[in-house]
Each structure stands twice: as C-alpha cells, then as structure tokens.
Amino acid sequence: MTASGVGRATLRVALAGSPNTGKSTVFNFLTGLSQHVGNWPGKTVERKTGTCQRGDTVFFFVDLPGSYSLTANSLEEEIARDYIIQEQPDVVAVVVDASSLERNLYLVCELLELGVPLVVVLNMMDIADGQGLRVDPQALESALGVPVVPAVAVRGQGMSELLDAVQAVAFGEARALAPPPPTSAAVQALVESLDGMVPPDLAISYPRRWALVKLLEGDRAIAGLVKRTLSTNGWRGVDSFLRLHEDAILEIASARYEWVARTSQRVTHRLERERVPLGERADRFLTHPVGGVLAFLGVVAAIFWAMFSLGMPVQERLDEWLVQGSAERLESALQGAPDRLVSLLTDGVIGGAGLVLTFVPILAILFLALALLEDLGYMARAAFVMDRFMQRIGLRGKSFLPLFLGFGCNVPAILGSRIVESRSARLTTILVAPLMPCAARMVVVALFTAAFFGRAAALVSWSMVTINLVVLALMALLLSRFVFRGEETAFVMELPRYHAPNWRTVLMATWQRVRAFVVLAGTAILVVSLVVWALSSFPGDRIEDSVLGMIGRGLEPAGRLMGLDWQMIVALMSSFVAKENTIATLGVVLGTGEGDVGLSTQLTQVMVPAAAVAFIAVQMLFIPCVASVAAIRRETQSWRWTGFAIGYMLVISFAVGIIIYQVARLMGWGV
C-alpha cells in the first residue's frame, strides 16, 4: 500500500486465476481505458496493468498470466507466482469459475498454503445456474476463511462488491489469511527432514517451508535456485533425498485434491433438472472431422469477405480525403514555400505514413473478428479440429493457436509457440510462423488486388493466402521429416465454454491492437517514410538520380525476372523494417501526393497484372520483418535458426514470384 496524495492510498491488486475463468473480463471491466500493455521485465509474456479509483482509494490492478497452479510448469505460471511472492501485492484476487469450481480450487488451495492476503471472486454464477448448479458463496467463504464475492463479470455484477472486499482486506477490516489446508504426517516428516539438510540462511526469495514443499513436488525453478546456492556436496545430498522420495508429489497432490473435493461438495448442490448445454450440441458439428473443417474455412472466408466488402470502400474514401485531399490542401496553403519542404510533407509524411493509416478500417475488421472468435470460445475448437491435419505436417493441434494469431501479427505467433510442449514441434512452429499472412501483408494485398482485379479482389487474395498456407505446410513437413525428429505427444487442451461475447472485452482488445498499429504508423513507419523520401530526393532532383534510384537500379535485373522495375524492388526491400512500409515507400517513390491520381491508379500505370500477382506472392512470402526476426532469435536462442528462417523465405519468395510471372508470360496472360 502506498500513499498517492493527501488522504489517498493506492492498493496493488494482483488478479490471478486459471485460463477461461473470466479473469480478463474482470480486469477490463474495472480498468477500462486506463490499461497499459507491455511485457514483463526480461520476458516476452504480455503484461497488463490498469487502475480505477473510488473515493480516496486508487486500485492498481495487475492481470497475471493464467495459471493452473503455483508450480512453474510454464513461463506464465512462473511469472504469476513470482509476482505474488516477490512483489507482495496488497491483495491477491483469484478468479474462479463457479460452474467448474472443483477444477479451480486447486490454485486457491496453493494460494492459501502460501499465506497471501486473498479474495476469491466466484465468477460465472449465471453459467453455473444455467447448468443446474447452485454454489453457496457464504458456505465457500466459511470453508476457505477468506472473503468470497459472487460475480457475473460480463454484466458487471459483483465488481463493486469486489472493490469493497479488496479494500476491507487491505485495511485489515476483513479476514484475509486463513490456515492452509492440512498436509499428511508423511509429508510433514519429509519437509522436516529436508529442512535439516538445507542451511537456515539459504538466500532464496521464497517462503522457506513453501519452497521445501515445491522441492518435493519437483519444481525445476526452485530446484535450480537451491542448487545454485548450495555447495556441490550439499546439493548432492538434497538431490539424493529428492530422488529417494520422488513419489512425494503424489502424496502432496492427493491431499490437495481431497481437500478440493470435500470443499466443492460442501458448497455445491445440483438442482433436480437436467439440461443439455447448447454448446455441447454445437460441438457435435464444430468439432466434427468434416463439419468442423468446413465451419473453420467458412469463418476464414467470412472474415476476408468482410475485410474487402466492408473495409475496402472505407479505405478508398479515406485515401481520397486523407491522402489526396490533404496533399492538395497543403500544397495550396504552402504556395511559395520551398519545393523540398512541400515534397517532404506531401510525399514523405502524407504519401507515406498517412497512406498507411487509411488501412485502419480493414485491420479493425480483422482484429475485431479475431477478438470475437477468441471471446466466444471458438479458437480452441478450431485447434482441436485442425490437430489431425497439423500432425500430418509434423505439428500439433496447439501449434494452430499461435499460427492463427499470425493472421494479426507474426510476432505474437512466434512468441505463442511456447505453449507447444514438444521441442521439435515448437521449433517448427517458430520457423514457419512468419509464413502466416499477417495483417500488414494483407494491407498490401488489399491495395494491389483492389487496383488490378476489382470484384475478383477477394478471390485473388484468398488464392494468395492459400499459396502461403501451402508453402507453410510443405515447409513444416520437410522440417519435421528431415530436420527435426521429435517425440510424439498427445494433444491435450481444455475447451472453454461457449458464452455470449462480452463486447466490452472484444472492443477493448480490438482497440488495443488498432492503437498499436496507429502508434507504429506515427513512429516507426513515419521515420521510414521520411528516410525513403530523403533517399529518393537526394542528390538529384529526379528519383531516378537519387540514392534510392541507384540502389533500386542495381537490383533491377533480379526484378525483371518477375516483371518488376526498380521502384517495386525498393518497396519490397523496405518491408524488412515493417510490411506496411511497402505502401509508404510506394507512396513516396510514385509521388502519391501529386495531382489527382491515387496510388491504386498509379500502380496500374507502371505494372501489368501478371507482375502485380508476382509482386503480391513475393510480398506474402518475403523475409520476416525486423520485429519477427528479433522474436525468432529470442525464442530459438540461435542466430543459426534465425538466419535459416530469413534465407529459406528469401529463396522461396523469389522462386514463387519468378515462376508466377514467367508462366503467365508464356501463356500470354496479364502481360
């Protein structure tokens, strides 16, 4: 607890909970637009914080990664438990699903053992009631010994009471520390024996008894920490003891599960009515080997239809008003100003970063669709359906989830690969993730297909996406067959319940992604646009005589094989910084701000349709952007694999582009 002004206190509240309990819904409702999204220090896991104020109290919430337990089985669980233990928030609010109480109480049991100030949020009470379950919050509070707040977060029910409970616990007005669930005498004896083997002054940042229990459970992070602080002989004795009693984890887990079962039975009652959940009936089709695949393809097709049918007309109007119109108004206002200054503003700023911003409506539709599917609970079903296909190409069903995120951005797709347990499948997922057609690539595709193919734009775009997915599947198959020969693992994944979308959560996620893109356009893309403008403006007055022109002309022989001139090669090269830079660069080198001609019209004047298709294919398969390269290096911890990803994508992209153009030229199509 910290003072934040006269008579005002700031309470730090950690939101904990297992996945699919509605924890993020609680966080979004309480913090609204005050959220800050970043990464945990030294990690690539997303960190969300936010504040809300009531009266003289400011609540600072930290949305911890979803965790099933406090054992470091994953990086997310290690981050969650380390924050709770080392940062010592004023209150830990653990969110549990009332309709699956027994599954969620294991984490509550461990938090009680840890002895932290605790409030339990009994969320999804409406879903439990719909399934004929009656959960008694008062009985649960009595059994746990800590405040329990019933809630329906999607409707905002119980949120005010949650703040009341947090405040009462933080200020000592409510009991928040309950005695831990009892452990067996055998476990107690093992802990005491281990306590005698570990020096009392051992420098670890965890509660001593809790750390000893985790040693018995085989927690690798705790074991590594103890090993580093003990002498070689000291650790050898501890390690021998742990190996001798390696079955202690079963005793510890069994005691917790028995406590969980007893507690759940005391507070949960099934009413005399049977209901077949609607979601169960939907899953008969959506998880069917055939019907599920057809449904997934239909969903993807619907997203692309919406992007082009709804988003593209808005983009064209923004292009006319924001780019061409602004350039004309600026030229009129700056009559008599130096030509270089006018060119800098109209071509460098408006024609570069301004043009990229016109594609926000298309990206907003894509981000909205992804957020909606995730909130509905469909994404896990799609992973389940795709598991059979994914295994045939050497991946796992869990690989589908990060790869599908690649439709938004390749970086989270690469970072999300850590949910794949098999090392070989995880490396394969990382190396093929940059082949996913990300939103930035789709912006370029939208521009070219709309300019050259009109009503057939969606069909051509879908064809380009199909090429990427086919190449991805082939690369994954080759990697799994000839490079990685990893172990086979079963596909186990929890399917969350279907529920009506929480539009606050969906729109918040969409807003955060759109805002990140706008910030990128206003910073990195703007800088690149200005650099490209400078390279295209000096030393001569014509682009052909500039530094950029000389670079492009040096690479033009390779471009001719694909029907591309030096301007298109330069635009392609600039996409290494960010894929959106392709449009910004074209806007500069083609002089979008000049006259009444838009970029789409100018493209049709400088290249033929066959070359446009070749350019799209190369753009879709071209080397990853800088951010993706950094993510690959971080996740693989190897420059060798990073270089391999860059190299194979460079070769494949040019090969596909050359084949498309040369075949079209021989057949006399679009040339």
N, C-alpha and C positions, 0 to 999 in steps of 0.2 A: 504494500500500500504506500502510495506516495502522495505528497501534497502538491496540488497543481493550481494554487491560488489561495486567496484569503477564504477560509472556510470551505474549501473544495478539496475533495480527495479523489484520487484515481485508483481504481481497483483493476488489477490484472487478472483476467479470467481466461483459463485455458479450456477450449471446447474439445473434448475427447469423445471417442465413440468408434464403434465398428463401422465398416462401409455399409451404405444403404440403410442407415438409421435416421436420415434426415438432418444430420449434423450441419451440413452446409446450408440447408434451408433455415435452420435456426440462426446461423451466423448471418445470412443475407437479410433476414427479416430485422434483426437487431441493429445491424451496422449500416444497411442501405448503401448510399453512395460514398460513405466515408471510408470505404475499403482501400487498402493498399496491397497490391500483389507484387511479390518479388520471390526470391529464392532464399532458402535457409543458408546461413553463412557456410561457405565451403561446400555446399551441396547443390544438386540440380533439382531438388524437390521443391515444388511451389509452396510459398509461404504467404498466407493470407492473414492480414490483421485489419482491425476496424474498431471504431469507437461509437458509443452512443452515450448520451447524457440524460440524466433525470435528476432534477433538483440540483443539489450541490455535489452530486457524485458523477464522475466520469468513468464509464466502464470501457476498458481496453481489452478487446477480445482477440485471442489468437486461435485460429482454426487449425488444430493439429491434424496431421495426416491420419487417415482411417487406420485403426489398429484393432486386431482381434485379441491381443494380449500385450503384456509388457516385456515379453521375451523378444530379443532382437532377431526375429526370423527374416526381417526385411529392413531396408534402409528407412522406410516410412515408420515402422514400429520403433526403431532405434531413435529416430528424431523425436517422436512423440514422448517416449519415456524419458529421454534425456532432458527435454524441456521441462517436464513436470518435476523431475528430481533436482536438476541443477539450477534452473531459473526460479523455482519455487513461487509459482503464481499464488495470488491471494486465495483463489478458489479454483478448483477443477470442476467444471460442469460436464458430466458424462451423459451423453445422449444414448438412450436405449430404445429399441423397437418393442412396443407393448405387444405386438402380435407375434413376436419371436423372443419373448423375454428370456427363456432359458438359454438361448444361444448368446444373448448379450450380457448375461450376468457374470460370465467368466472374467471379462475385463473389469467389471465392478468389483469382483472378488479380489483381484490383484491390486486394484487401487485402494481397497480397504486394508490390505496387507501392507501397502506402502505407507499408510497413515497420513494422507494428504487431506486438506480441507475439501470436502466433497459435497456436491449437489447432484442428484440424479434427475434427469429430465426424461420422463416417461412419455415418449413421443408416439405418434401414430395410434392414439387411442381410438380414433374413428375406424381405422382398419381392423383393429382387434375386435371392436364391437360388430363390425360387418361380418367377421368370421365366427361370430358366436362366442367370443371370449370376453370375460369380464375380469379385468385386472383391478385389484383394490389398491389404490395409491397409499392409503393410510396404513394398510397391513404391510405393504412393502417398506414404508418408512419405518415402521416399528421393527421389522425384521432386520433392516440394514443399519438402523441407528443414525441415519443422515437424512436431511430433507429430500423429499421426493415431490416433483412438480409434474402433474399430468398435463399433457400438451398435445395440440394438433398444430404443428408449426406452419403447415401450408395455409392455414386460416388465421394464423397469429394468435391462436388460443393458448394461454399459459405463458406467453412471453413476458407479460408484466409481472406475473407471479414468479417467474424465474429470476427477474431482476431483484424482486423483493427477497427471495431466498438467498441469492448471492450476497446481497448487502447484509442480510442478517448473519450469515456465516462469517463474512469478512470482519464485521464489527463485534463478533462474539455474542450475538443475540440469539443464535441457534446452534444446536449441537452439530458439529461437522466432523468430529473424529470419533469413529466407532471402533470397538475392539475388533481385531482381524478375525476372520473365520478360523476355527480351531484346526490345528495340524495334528497328525498322528504322533504317538510317542516314538515310533521308529524314526520318523523324520526329525523330530526334536533331538533325538540322540545323535543322528548323523550331523546335524547342524552344530551341536556342541563339540563333537569330535573335530569337525572341520575348523571350528573357531579356535581350537587349541593349536592347530597347525599353521594358521595364518597370523602373523605378528599383529598385535593390537594397534600399532602405529602405522599400519599399511596405508599409504597415501592414495586412496581412491575416493572419488567424489560421489559415491553411492552410500545409502544407509548400510551399515555393516551386516546386520542379520539378513536383510533383503538380498544383498549381494551374495552371501553364502548360500542362500536358497537357490538363487539363479545359477550358481556354480553347479549345484546338484542337478539342476534342470538342463545343464549342458549349454548354457548361454555363451555363445562364442565370443561376443564382445566383452563380457565380464571376465571370461577365462583369459582372453588376450591381455586385458588390463592387469589382472593379477599376475600373470606370467611375466609381464614386463617389469613389475615392481618387486618380485621376489628374486632371490638368488637362484642359481641353477639347481642346487641341491634342494632348496625349499620348494621350488615348483615341481621337481621330480616326485617329491613325497605327496604333494597335493594331487598331482596328476594320477599317481598310482591309486590313491584313495578314491578319486572320482571314477576311475576305470573299474575298481572293485565294486563300487556301488552305483553302477550306471543305470540300474533299474530303479533308482530312487525317483526319477522323473515320473514313473508310472504311479508311485505312491503319492507324490505331491499332486499330480493332475487328478487322480482318482478322488482324493479328499476334496479338491475344489469342485469337481463335478457333482459329488454327493451333496455338498453344501448348496450348489446351484439348483439341483433337482429339488431338494427339500424346500428351499426358499420359493422357487417357482410354484410348487404345488400348494404352498400355504396361501399365496396371494392371487392365484389364477383359478378361475372357475369357468367351465364350459357350459353354456346355456343349452337347453333342450331344443335345439334346432340345427339342422344340417343345411349347409349352403354350399353349392359348387361354385367356387370363385370364377368370375368372368375371365380372369387371367388364365386360369387353367384351361378353359375352353379355347381361348385364343392361342395358347401354346401348342395345342394339338395341330394347328396349321403352321404357326410361325416357327416352330422348331422341327417341322417335318422335313425329311431329307430333300424332298422335291418342292413341296409348297413353301418351305422356309426360304429356299434359294430364290424361287420366283418372287416371293414377297420382298426379299432384300434387293433384287435387281429392280423391282418396281419402285422401291423407296429411292434408290440412287437416281433412277430415271426421272422421278418426280422432282428431285432436288435440282437436277440440271435443267429441266423444263422451266422451273420457277426462276432460276438464275437468268435464263435468256429471255423468257417471255415477259417477266415482270421487271427484272433488274436492268436489262439492256436498254429499253426505251428511256428509263430514268437517266441512265448514264449518258445517252446521246443528248438529252436535253441539258444536262449539266455541262457537257462538252461545249455545246453552243453558248451557254450563258457564262460558265466559269472560265473557260479557256479562251475561246474565240472572242466572246463578248468583252471579257476583262482585258484582253490584249488590245482590242480596238479602243476601248475607253482609255486605257493607259497611254497608248500612242497619241491620242488626241490631247490628253492632259499634259503630255511631255513634249509637245511640239517646240522645236528649237533646242531641246536638250541634246547632248552628245549621242551619236548613234550607238556607241558602245553601251552607254547606260540604258538606253531603250531596249537594245538587244538583250542585255543582261536580265532585265525584268520580264520582258515578254517571252523570250526564248528560254532563258535559264530557269527562272522561277515559275512563271505561269505555264510555259510549254513543257516543263519538266515535272516538278512536284505537283503543280496544280492539276495537270492532266491525270496523274496517278490518283488524286483524290476523287476524281469523277467516278471511279470504280467502287467507291464505298458501298453504294446500293447493292451491287452484285455480291460483294463479300458479306454484307449484312445478312442477305438471304441465306448464304451458305452457313455462316456462323449460327444463325437462328435455327436452322434445320438441325445442325449437329447438337446444339444445346437442348432442343426439344426432344430429339431421339434419346439422348442420354437421360433426361429427366423422366421420360415415360418409362424407362427401364428396358428399352428395346435393344440397346447396344450389346448387352450381354447375350441376348438371344441370337443376335447376328453372329457373334463369336462362336456360339455353340453350333450353329448351323454350318458355319464355314470350317469347322475343325476337321471334318473329313477331307475336304479339299486341301486345307493347309498342310495336313500330314503328308499328302501325296507329293508336295513340293519341298518337304523337309522342314516345315514349320509346325507350329502348334496352334490350337484354337486361340490361345491367349495372345499369339502374335497378331491376330486380327485387330484387337483393340488399339494397340499403338499405331498399326498401319492405317487403320481407318481415320485416326486423328490426323494422319498425313494429308487428308483432304483439306484440312485447315492450314496446317503448317508442318513441315518436315521435322522441325526441331523437337516439339513435344512427342512426335512419333518415335524419334531416336531415343529420347530420354525415357519414354514409356516402355521401352523394350525390357527394362529391368524386371518387369512382372513375369517374364518368361524364365522358368526355373532352369531349363537345360542350357548349358553354356553354348553349345553348338547352335541351337535354335536361336538363342539370344544374339549371338554374333551375326548369324544370317539375317535376322530381323533388322539389326542395325545397318548392315551393309546394303540391304535392298530398300530400306525405308525412304531414302532420297529419290527413289523412282516413283513414289506416290505423287500424283498430280495435285500439288498444293494449291491453295487459293491464289497465291501470287502468280503461279504459272497460268491458272485458269483466267486471270485477268488479261494476260497476253493472248490466250486462246480466244477469249470473248471478242477482243478487238479485231483480230485477223479474220475469224470466221464470219463475224457480222459484216466486215468490209467486203469480203470476197464471195460469200456464199448465201447471204440473205436469209431466206426462210429455212434453208438447209443448215444453218449455223449450228443448231443443237445436234443434228445428226453427225456433222463433221467433228464437232467437239467430242461427242461420245466415242467416235471412232479413234480419235487421238488418245483419249483416256484408255480405251481398250488396248491400244498398242503399248502404252506404258504398263498396264497390268499384265499383259502377256510377257513382256520383257522381264518384269519383276518376277513372275512365276518361273520363267526359264532360268533366270539367274539364281533364284533360291534353290531350284532343283539341282543346278550344276554345283553350287556351293555345298549343298548337303550330301551330294553323291561323291564328289571328288576332292573337296577341301576339308569339310567337317564330317566326321563320322561320330556323332554324339550319341548319348544314351537315349533310349526311348522312355518317355514319361507319360503317365496318364493325364488326361485333360480333366482337371477338377476346377470348377468355377461356380460360385454362388449366383443364382439367378434372382435378381431383385424383383420385388413385387411390382406389377403394373400399378400405376396410380395416375390420377389426373395431373396434368402438368401444373407446376407452380410457376405461373407466368412471371412472378417477381424474380424467381431464381433464373428462369430461362432468359429473360430480358437483361438481367444483371450480367450473366455470362456473355451474352451477345454484345452488350455494351463494352465490357472489358476488352474483348477481342477487337472490336471495331476501334476503340480508343487507342489500343496498342498500335494498330495499323496507321491511324491518323498521326500519332506521335512519330512513328517511323517515317512517314511521308514528310513530316515537318522538320525532321532532324537529318537522319542518315541519307534518305533519298534526296532531300533538298541539297545536301552537301555534294552528293554525287552528281546531281543535275548541274550544279554550278561548276564543278570540276570539268564535267563533259563540255559545258558551254565554253569554259576557258580554253580547253584543248582544241575546241572547234573554231575558236575565234582568233587565235594567235598562232604563228606570227603574221600570217597574211590576212587579207580581208575576206577571202573566199574559204569555205570549208575545205575544198579540195587542196588548198595550200597550207592548211593548218597542221598542227602536230597530230591531231586525231585523224585527219585525212591521210597523212603519211603512214600512220600505223595501220589503218584500215586497208590502204592500197598494198601494203606489204603482205597482208594476209588474204588479199582478194583472190589469188589463184586457187586456194582451197575452197573459197566460197563459190567460185564459178561452177564447180562440180555439182553444186546444189542450186544453181541459178541465182545466187545471192551476190550483191555488189558489196563494196567496202563499207557502206553505211550500215547494212544489215549485220555484217560481221562485227562491227564496233558495238552495235546494240546488243548482240549476243554476248560479247565479252563483258559488257558492263553488268550483265545479270549475275556474275560471280559475286558481286557485293550483295545484291538483293534482286530477286527475279523481277520485281516491279520496275527495276531500273531500265529494263528493256524499253518500256513505253516512254519513260522520262528521256532516255537517250534519243529515241526516235523523234520525240517532240522537239528536241534541240537540233539534231542534225538535219531534220527535214523542215525546220522552221515553221512549227505549228502555229505560232502567233502571227504569222504573216498572211495578210489578205483574209478572204472569207472561206478558205478551204480548210476543212478539218483533217485530222491525221488519217482517218479512215480513207478519205478520198485521195490523199497524197500517196498512201500505200498502194492503191490500185493503179497509180500512175507510174510507179517505179519498179513494180514487180508483177509477174504473171501468176495466175492461180496455182500452177504446179510448184513454183518456187515458194509461194505462201504456205502450201501444205508441208513442203520440206522444211521450211523455217519453223513452223509450229512443232513438227516432230523433233527437230533438233533442240528447240527450246524446252520441250517437255522432258527430254532425256539428258539434257546438258548437265555438266558438273554441278554438284551441290553449291548452294550459296555459302558465304563465309560463316554464317551462324551455324549451318548444318555441319560444315567441316569441323568447327570447334566442338560441336556436340559429339560427333563421331570420335574425335580424338579423346574426349573426356570419358566416353563410355567404354571405348576399347582399350584406352591407356596405351595406344600404339600408333606411331606415325606410319608404320608399315601398312596396317589395315586402312588407315585414313588415306594414304597415297593410293592404295589399291582401289578404294571407292572412287576417288577422283579419276584415276586412269581408266577403269573399265567403263565408266559413264561417258567419258570423253570419246573413247573409241566407238562405243555403241551409238552415241548420238550422231556423230558424223557419218557412220556407216549407214544408219537408217535414213538420214537425210539425203545422202547421195543416191541410195537405192530408189527412194521415192521419186526424186526428180528425174533420174535417168530413165526409169521405167515409164514415167509419164511422158518424157520427151520422145522415147522410141514409139510410144503408142499415139503420139500426136495429141495428147490431152492437156489442156490448160497451158499451152506454151505459145 
